[in-house]
Amino acid sequence: GNSVTQMEGPVTLSEEAFLTINCTYTATGYPSLFWYVQYPGEGLQLLLKATKADDKGSNKGFEATYRKETTSFHLEKGSVQVSDSAVYFCALIPYGRQAGTALIFGKGTTLSVSS
Amino acid sequence: NAGVTQTPKFRVLKTGQSMTLLCAQDMNHEYMYWYRQDPGMGLRLIHYSVGEGTTAKGEVPDGYNVSRLKKQNFLLGLESAAPSQTSVYFCASNPDSSREPQHFGDGTRLSIL
């Protein structure tokens, strides 16, 4: 079946450190891949997406590259800020699914950045 | 720009009580979803709808009912609340393309005593 596996947190970093959150997936064909972010007390916001192999999604200094050969979509940021503290979810929509298919989420990774 | 609005934001119920959570979206989206978020579990799909008047079961539908009488609204009902339904509930919607990103509401925190 389809699934998403994220590195377990919490991830604790100092401001300006480099961030990597690993995400791997299991799915047939070419799923669409997403990273969502959830700030404390808020809903999920789309951070970035990629819909085909070798696509790179980017937003707010975050990047992730769709790697078909390793079935991965790792999230990276060169210099984190305290305001990046949040929970990050990797998710996918399987390829070829019928309309209205819901996202399949990883369990989330909590990032805590200190000054 | 309201986007997806959920009401209420917080609620405490006693076991056996019933209630309805309301989700409203003003983006004319066809598809709407209800998820629950539990610690260490990520988000799991309860029910979803692919258009006005339609509903379908997701991964964890037991104990919940839904209705989509109007395109902009998606209601989640608990007929007889149980402590296992204590969770944070999120509504989401997306346009008439299943590969488009979903837009989420801010959530409803529900506690069942």
Interface residues (C-beta under 8 A of the other chain):
Chain A: S32 F34 Y36 G41 E42 G43 L44 Q45 L46 K49 T51 F89 I93 R97 Q98 A99 G100 T101 A102 L103 F105 G106 K107 G108
Chain B: V4 E30 Y31 Y33 Y35 G40 M41 G42 L43 R44 L45 Y48 S49 V50 A56 G58 F90 A92 D96 S97 S98 R99 P101 Q102 H103 F104 G105 D106 G107
